[in-house]
């Protein structure tokens, strides 16, 4: 399972790293980023939850 995030649409709400810190974090510029593109098996449910919870739908997990 892979995660990606369109940073150009990110509003820096902080939900994704709160929900799935194994994959997402807040970068130095204040926007979220994917730092672990390959989602660990134990974090797959949380990665999908982060995708579904994103208020601007910029996260893709597939």
KACORWO-V576880 format. One record per pair of residues at least 6 apart in sequence whose C-alpha atoms are under 7 Angstrom apart, sorted by sequence separation. I is the first residue (numbers start at 1). J is the second residue. D is the distance in whole Angstrom. If there is no record, write none. Layout:
i: (I | I)
j: (J | J)
d: (D | D)
This chain:
i: (26 | 27 | 51 | 17 | 25 | 26 | 16 | 17 | 24 | 25 | 51 | 17 | 24 | 25 | 51 | 24 | 25 | 51 | 23 | 24 | 23 | 23 | 48 | 23 | 47 | 23 | 12 | 14 | 12 | 12 | 10 | 22 | 10 | 20 | 7 | 7 | 7 | 20 | 19 | 20 | 5 | 5 | 4 | 20 | 3 | 19 | 4 | 3 | 16 | 2 | 3 | 15 | 2 | 3 | 1 | 2 | 1 | 15 | 10 | 9 | 6 | 5 | 6 | 5 | 4 | 5 | 4 | 3 | 4 | 3 | 2 | 3 | 1 | 2 | 1)
j: (32 | 33 | 57 | 24 | 32 | 33 | 24 | 25 | 32 | 33 | 59 | 26 | 33 | 34 | 60 | 34 | 35 | 61 | 34 | 35 | 35 | 36 | 61 | 37 | 61 | 39 | 30 | 32 | 31 | 32 | 31 | 43 | 32 | 43 | 31 | 32 | 33 | 46 | 46 | 47 | 33 | 34 | 34 | 50 | 34 | 50 | 37 | 37 | 50 | 37 | 38 | 50 | 38 | 39 | 38 | 39 | 39 | 54 | 58 | 58 | 58 | 58 | 59 | 59 | 59 | 60 | 60 | 60 | 61 | 61 | 61 | 62 | 61 | 62 | 62)
d: (4 | 6 | 7 | 5 | 6 | 6 | 6 | 5 | 7 | 6 | 5 | 7 | 6 | 7 | 6 | 5 | 7 | 7 | 6 | 6 | 6 | 5 | 6 | 7 | 7 | 6 | 6 | 7 | 5 | 6 | 6 | 7 | 7 | 7 | 7 | 7 | 7 | 5 | 6 | 6 | 7 | 7 | 6 | 7 | 7 | 6 | 7 | 5 | 5 | 5 | 7 | 7 | 5 | 7 | 6 | 6 | 6 | 7 | 7 | 6 | 5 | 5 | 7 | 4 | 6 | 6 | 5 | 6 | 7 | 4 | 6 | 7 | 7 | 5 | 5)
